[in-house]
Amino acid sequence: MPLDLTETGGGLKFQAERPHLVSLGSGRLSTAVTLLPLAEGRTTLGHGSADIALQGPGVAAQHGYIENLSGRVTLHPCGNHCSVDGLSISRPVRLSQGCMLCFGQSCFFRFNHPQEAYRMKSMMPQGGKGVSTPPIGPNTESLVNGNHQPGPTYPPPAPSEREQSEHSAIVSSIEKDLQDIMDSLVMDDPPAPSSSGARGPPETGRSIAHSPLSPLLNGGGGYLLSPPTSPGAICKLQ
């Protein structure tokens, strides 16, 4: 498989023309980067005599095969653990550019399809130079945890003449009701004393004798009948 090696500043860039797998290693101690070409036809995966030898925990003798038919690449599992983009599969799945494959528990691969990637870039705006993103506003907290940035705020519309007249009528009605309540709470002024002179308070005995009712102490607005006056007291009053 021909490779195009390019130096990019402090790194190296590998490019291939045919579909291939990029090995991400079989554990934390793996440091090599391996490109595995997928030729036309079938490429078996498993432990031992497979075309692509797998090593690591959970690896079986056979995990399936990858079939390349004129650029159409399909993974055919055979019962042992296979996953595509984190989803376990039990049926044939067509592979697409950039998908992640896992066999066993720790054998990870990235699938690259250069021709498909080129077609996808050509369909993007500006010839695949990247999708423009909207500028981030000052409120960056709205972008955390998957929230969307709120749209621009607009001032509320001005009320119409009809709404203003209805509002004025409601305010006038409320003011009138408040004025009526205040007028009802105003106490009447006490009557002025007569010009003939103020009379002294009535005698206690006479007021009790002529008053059939006396106020009820500690009561709520009621009265009790006064006790009957004895005949001797009546004679003295006369």
Secondary structure, 3 states (H helix, E strand, C coil): CCEEEEEECCEEEEEECCCEEEECCCCCCCCCCEEEECCCEEEEEECCCCCEECCCCCCCCCCEEEEEECCEEEEEECCCCEEECCEECCCCEECCCCCEEEECCCEEEEEECHHHHHHHHHHCHHHHCCCCCCCCCCCHHHHHHHCCCCCCCCCCCCCCHHHHHHHHHHHHHHHHHHHHHHHHHCCCCCCCCCCCCCCCCCCHHHHHHHCCEEECCCCCCCEEECCCCCHHHHHHHC
